[in-house]
Amino acid sequence: MSFLKRLVYYSFGFFIGAIILSFIFSGKKTTCNYSPNDRVIADILKKKLVHNFNIDGNNFIDSTRFIEFIKSAKVNFSQSNTKVDSCKIYTLSGYENGLKKNLKLENCKKKVIILEFNNIN
């Protein structure tokens, strides 16, 4: 069998396999989180979000604000404490409304507790 025929058979099989996989995974929320940053953020977004600070009139706190910030933020592993067994503490850095901010949170088994959310100068 010539190389050209083998290439055509391979391409046809690859194409059919790609179509079958696209039908299988089309309705599912599948992601490929290869980097440590993506894995931490995906794990945080799966859990219930809890904050332990007061809500005042000027600084309204809602969960959608934090979720949007977490999706666009990067984990700062040098400021995070991942060596503990119970709840790991992560520091996320990102931008919200044009201001650079830090979000410090505690990632437990069933929930995520927001510890701090402040501006960086």
C-alpha positions as CSV (number, residue, x, y, z in Angstrom):
1,M,0.0,0.0,0.0
2,S,1.4,3.4,-0.9
3,F,2.1,6.2,1.5
4,L,-0.7,8.3,-0.1
5,K,-3.3,5.6,0.6
6,R,-2.2,5.2,4.1
7,L,-2.4,8.9,4.7
8,V,-5.9,9.0,3.3
9,Y,-7.1,6.1,5.5
10,Y,-5.5,7.8,8.5
11,S,-7.0,11.1,7.8
12,F,-10.5,9.6,7.3
13,G,-10.3,7.7,10.6
14,F,-9.0,10.7,12.4
15,F,-11.8,12.8,11.0
16,I,-14.5,10.3,12.0
17,G,-13.0,10.0,15.5
18,A,-13.0,13.7,15.9
19,I,-16.7,14.0,14.9
20,I,-17.6,11.2,17.3
21,L,-15.7,12.9,20.2
22,S,-17.3,16.3,19.5
23,F,-20.8,14.7,19.8
24,I,-19.9,12.9,23.0
25,F,-18.4,16.0,24.7
26,S,-20.7,18.7,23.2
27,G,-23.2,18.9,26.1
28,K,-20.7,18.4,29.0
29,K,-18.6,20.9,30.8
30,T,-15.3,19.3,30.1
31,T,-12.1,21.3,30.6
32,C,-8.4,20.6,30.3
33,N,-6.8,22.2,33.3
34,Y,-3.1,21.3,32.9
35,S,-1.5,24.2,34.7
36,P,-1.5,24.5,38.5
37,N,-3.1,27.9,38.3
38,D,-6.1,26.5,36.3
39,R,-6.5,23.5,38.5
40,V,-6.7,25.7,41.7
41,I,-9.1,28.1,40.1
42,A,-11.4,25.2,38.8
43,D,-11.3,23.7,42.3
44,I,-12.3,27.0,44.0
45,L,-15.1,27.6,41.5
46,K,-16.7,24.2,42.3
47,K,-17.2,24.9,45.9
48,K,-19.5,27.1,48.0
49,L,-18.2,30.6,48.4
50,V,-18.4,32.1,51.9
51,H,-17.0,35.4,53.3
52,N,-16.5,36.3,56.9
53,F,-16.4,40.1,56.9
54,N,-19.1,42.6,57.4
55,I,-21.1,44.1,54.5
56,D,-21.4,47.9,54.7
57,G,-23.4,50.2,52.5
58,N,-20.4,51.5,50.5
59,N,-18.7,48.2,49.8
60,F,-21.5,45.8,48.7
61,I,-20.2,42.3,48.5
62,D,-21.8,39.7,46.2
63,S,-20.7,36.3,45.1
64,T,-20.8,37.2,41.4
65,R,-18.2,39.9,41.9
66,F,-15.8,37.3,43.5
67,I,-16.5,34.7,40.9
68,E,-15.7,37.0,38.0
69,F,-12.5,38.1,39.8
70,I,-11.5,34.5,40.5
71,K,-12.0,33.5,36.8
72,S,-9.6,36.2,35.6
73,A,-7.1,36.1,38.4
74,K,-3.8,34.4,38.7
75,V,-2.7,32.4,41.8
76,N,0.3,33.8,43.5
77,F,1.9,30.6,44.9
78,S,4.8,32.5,46.6
79,Q,2.3,34.2,48.9
80,S,0.0,31.1,49.3
81,N,0.3,28.4,52.0
82,T,-0.3,25.1,50.4
83,K,1.6,22.9,52.9
84,V,-1.2,22.6,55.4
85,D,-3.4,19.5,55.5
86,S,-6.8,21.0,56.4
87,C,-7.6,24.2,54.4
88,K,-5.0,25.6,52.0
89,I,-4.7,29.4,51.9
90,Y,-4.3,30.9,48.4
91,T,-3.6,34.5,47.3
92,L,-5.0,35.5,43.9
93,S,-3.9,38.6,42.1
94,G,-5.9,40.3,39.4
95,Y,-7.7,43.4,38.2
96,E,-11.2,44.6,39.0
97,N,-12.5,47.9,37.6
98,G,-9.0,48.8,36.5
99,L,-7.5,48.4,40.0
100,K,-5.0,45.7,40.9
101,K,-6.4,43.7,43.8
102,N,-5.4,40.7,46.0
103,L,-7.9,38.1,47.1
104,K,-6.9,35.9,50.0
105,L,-9.0,32.8,50.5
106,E,-9.0,29.5,52.4
107,N,-9.8,26.5,50.3
108,C,-11.4,23.7,52.4
109,K,-13.0,20.4,51.3
110,K,-16.5,21.7,50.9
111,K,-16.3,25.5,50.9
112,V,-14.1,28.4,50.1
113,I,-13.8,31.2,52.8
114,I,-12.8,34.6,51.6
115,L,-10.4,36.1,54.1
116,E,-9.3,39.4,52.5
117,F,-10.1,41.4,49.3
118,N,-8.0,44.5,49.1
119,N,-6.3,46.9,46.7
120,I,-2.6,46.8,45.8
121,N,-0.7,50.0,45.6
